[in-house]
């Protein structure tokens, strides 16, 4: 098995969200995170205000992440219906800091 040259960074909020998921979905999320770390360019590139981010589909959820040199940072995870708006709000808060 090829070792990834990328490391993953997950916020406490995202880790808590994953811990609270149904066990079946939690396994899917963890497997998807391994896929993302092994191939960060595999997710869909987002556009406009979210252009620095990528999205990876897991059932009806999306994992939103960005890549900085050798680190894959998981920005947020959530249902497709509202994840992009929530991500935009998270990015606005980061800019204000």
Secondary structure, 3 states (H helix, E strand, C coil): CCCCCCEEEECHHHHHHHHCCCHHHHHHHHHHHHHHHHCHHHCEECCHHHCCCEEEEECCEEEEEEEECCEEEEEEEEECCCHHHHHHHHHHHHHHC
